[in-house]
Amino acid sequence: MKLFIKGLAFILSIVMVASAMTGCKPSSGNPTGGQPANAVYKAGTYDASAAGKIGDISLSVTFSESRIERIDIVDHQETPGISDPALERIPKAIIDNQSLAVDAVAGATITSNAILTAVESAVVKAGGNVDALKVKKAADKKAENIEKTADVIIIGGGGAGISAAASAAENGATVILIEKSASLGGNTLVSGFAWNAVDPEIQGKIDTMPGQLDTLKSILKLDEKEFGKFSNTLVTLKGQINNYLAGDTSKMFDSVEFHMIQAYMGG
């Protein structure tokens, strides 16, 4: 009888030890005891920023373990009206498609790319795969066909296009004015009620504004091969910018080549 009791106690002790060891093992879905084995991101909210057209665009990106959940624009100095479509559409497109292969908004390319770059930085902080997000192409939306008839059709709603449309309408013509951006005005809209023209003498008397040096530095990173017949213009501009940055930068920079490249990039 004593042998039976001792044997039973020995077996029970082995069972208890095995149970304790089993209770200490991580679950099969979470072998590290932290993120699940199939987690794509480290869940949380991460801050990031990138240089926009005027200055840095700061944002926060919230991730679950499997997807980008939220993108909030925290701070920016971009031009109201011009940048609004990019600030609204790019974050939404990234979330809807779970992709960084999102097309920039026409007329707000620099703002669009800044948002994409900042989100990319946040993805890296969250341990995500940037390359995979760039491969996953956002779905193209089919545009609705619209058929209209008019005496005069004007492509481009900048200052000249608006003037032409107004003149044609005043002379009794029906007019359709087509503009690719979300706002009419083109370069005139961002001119600050001044002529959009080159004037280094006047610009050289105006204090440099926040973000303008970053804009010049970003131009130095551009690839001349992507500028076609304006490649030599960009080379000349880079030399001018380097000379400017090496000297007194308290006053604004301007040049004919700067105006040409800005017009080439912004329309």
C-alpha positions, 0 to 999 in steps of 0.5 A, spaced: 500 500 500 505 504 501 509 503 495 502 504 491 501 511 495 509 513 493 508 511 486 502 515 485 505 521 489 511 521 484 506 521 478 502 527 480 508 531 481 511 529 474 504 531 471 504 538 476 511 540 473 509 538 466 503 543 467 507 548 470 512 548 464 506 548 459 503 554 462 510 558 461 510 557 454 508 563 449 502 561 445 503 558 438 500 565 435 505 569 439 512 565 439 516 571 442 511 574 447 510 581 443 508 582 436 504 576 433 508 571 428 504 574 422 504 581 424 506 586 419 507 592 423 509 594 430 502 597 432 502 604 434 502 611 432 509 614 429 511 621 427 514 623 421 516 629 416 518 631 409 520 637 406 514 640 402 513 646 397 514 651 402 517 647 409 516 641 412 510 637 412 509 633 419 504 627 420 502 622 424 501 615 422 497 610 426 498 602 425 495 596 427 499 589 426 496 588 419 495 595 416 495 602 416 489 605 419 490 613 420 494 618 417 493 625 420 497 631 417 499 635 424 503 641 421 504 644 414 506 651 411 503 649 404 499 654 399 492 653 401 487 651 395 493 649 391 495 643 396 489 642 399 487 636 394 494 633 395 493 633 403 486 630 403 487 625 397 494 622 398 493 620 405 486 617 403 489 613 397 494 610 401 490 607 407 484 605 402 490 601 397 495 600 403 500 602 398 505 607 397 504 606 389 500 612 389 499 617 384 501 625 385 496 630 385 497 634 379 499 641 380 501 639 387 506 634 386 511 636 391 506 636 396 504 629 394 511 626 394 512 629 401 506 626 404 509 619 401 516 620 403 513 622 410 509 616 411 515 611 408 519 614 414 513 612 419 513 605 415 520 604 417 519 606 424 513 601 425 518 595 422 514 595 415 516 593 408 517 599 404 518 595 398 512 591 398 508 597 399 511 601 393 510 594 389 502 594 390 500 599 385 494 603 387 487 601 383 486 606 378 479 609 378 475 610 371 473 617 370 466 618 367 466 620 360 463 627 360 460 630 353 459 638 352 459 642 347 461 650 346 463 655 342 470 656 345 474 650 349 480 653 353 485 648 356 488 651 362 485 655 368 491 660 369 491 667 369 491 667 361 486 662 360 481 665 365 482 672 361 481 668 355 474 665 357 472 672 360 473 675 353 470 670 349 464 670 354 463 678 353 463 677 346 457 672 346 460 665 346 459 659 350 465 657 353 468 651 357 474 652 361 478 646 363 483 646 369 487 640 371 488 642 378 482 643 384 483 651 383 483 656 378 488 661 377 495 657 376 501 660 377 497 667 378 494 664 384 500 663 388 503 669 386 501 673 392 498 678 388 504 680 384 507 678 377 510 671 377 516 674 374 524 674 375 527 680 379 533 678 383 534 685 384 527 686 388 528 679 391 535 680 394 532 685 398 526 681 401 528 676 407 528 669 406 522 665 409 521 659 412 522 653 408 525 656 402 532 654 403 530 647 404 526 648 397 533 650 394 536 644 397 531 639 394 533 642 387 540 640 388 537 633 389 534 633 382 536 629 376 538 633 370 536 626 366 529 627 368 528 634 365 529 633 357 531 639 354 531 643 360 537 639 363 542 644 362 538 649 365 538 645 371 545 644 371 546 652 371 541 653 377 544 648 381 551 652 380 547 658 382 544 655 388 550 652 391 554 659 390 548 662 394 548 657 399 555 658 400 554 666 402 549 670 405 542 667 405 538 672 409 535 675 403 531 671 398 534 667 392 532 668 385 534 667 377 531 666 370 533 659 371 530 658 377 523 661 374 524 656 368 525 650 372 519 652 377 515 653 371 517 646 368 515 643 375 509 646 376 506 648 370 
